[in-house]
Amino acid sequence: MNDKYERQMKKGVLDMIVLELLKSEAKYGYQIIQEMRERSGDIFSLKDGTLYPILYRLEDDGLVVSKWSEAIGKQVPRKYYEITEAGKQALCEIEATWKKISGGISRIMGG
């Protein structure tokens, strides 16, 4: 039962985390997955099938844009995702909402 609640809680913050990871530079999918895993101490360990629908949705909403890199030597082309100005603004709003909600939860839980 614990896994069910953990998945639900994580799902609610993935958009915010992806936008945060793209804030500093454009990244390709596997790079996002790796950085998310490393920076979270393995708390967020996504599969491609979880990440890409998030990226597509963020792109549809105008919060990120994507572009393909050119193949150089043996390196294959990669699709890079970059946060837009609208994405940066949305991230600020999402973060403010997250702080409000997590603060309320902390008060309820006594922490």
N, C-alpha and C positions, 0 to 999 in steps of 0.2 A: 504493500500500500504506500510505503514511503516514496518509491519511485514515481508513482502517479502524481503526488503532490509536488515533488521536486520538478518534474517535467512541466507541470502547469505553471509553476512560479518562474522557471527559466524562460519559457515561451513568451511571457509577458514583457521581458526586457531585451530580447534579442535585437529588435530594431535599433534600440538605443545603443547597444554595444557595438553593432556593426557600424553605425554612423560614427561613433567615437573612434573606432579603429581606423576609419577612413579620413578622419579629421586632419591628420598630419601629412598623409601622402596617399596617392592612388595605390591600390593593391589588387592582386588577382585572388581568385577564390581560395586556393589552397593556402596562400599566404595569410589570408584573413583567418582561416580555420586554425592554422598553426599559432598565430599570434594570440588569438582568443584563448586557446588551450594553455599556452605558456603564461600569459598575463593573469589568468584566472586560477592558476595552480591546478589545472585539470578539472576544474568545476564545470567549465563549458568546453565540451568535446563534441563538436558537431560533425555530422556527416555531410557530404555534398548535397544529398537530397533534402537536407534541412536548410542549408545556407542559400542555395540558389533561388528557391522561391522567395526568400526574404529579399535578396538582391533585386530580383525581377520586380517585386512589389514596390520597393523603394525607388527603382528606376521609373516605373509607371507613375508614381506619385511625384516625380521630378526632384527627388531628394538626392539621387545619385545619377551619374551618367557613366556609360561604359565605352571603351574603345579598345580595339585590338592592337597589340604590339606587332611589329614586323619580326619575321623570323631572321635571326642573325646566326649564321653558321649552323650548328646543329640544334640550336635552341628553337623550340616550337613557338608559334605565335600564342600569346596569352591575352585573355580578355581582362583588362584592368577596369576597376570601378573607382570612381572619384566622387567625393561629396560635392554638392552644389551649394550655392549661397542659401537657397531655400532649405537645403538639408542641414546646413549649419544653424540656421534659425530654428528649424524644427527640433534639432538636437537640444538646443537651449531650453525650448519649451518642454520637451520630454523629460529632460534632467530636472527641471523645476517641479514637474508633476511627480517624478520619482521621489525627490526629496520630501515633498509634502506627504506622499503616501507612506514612504518608509518611516518618516517621523511619527505619523499617526499610528502605524503598526507598533513601533517601539514603545510609544506611550501606552498602548493597550496591553502589550505583552510585559510591561513593567521594566523595560530595559532602556 
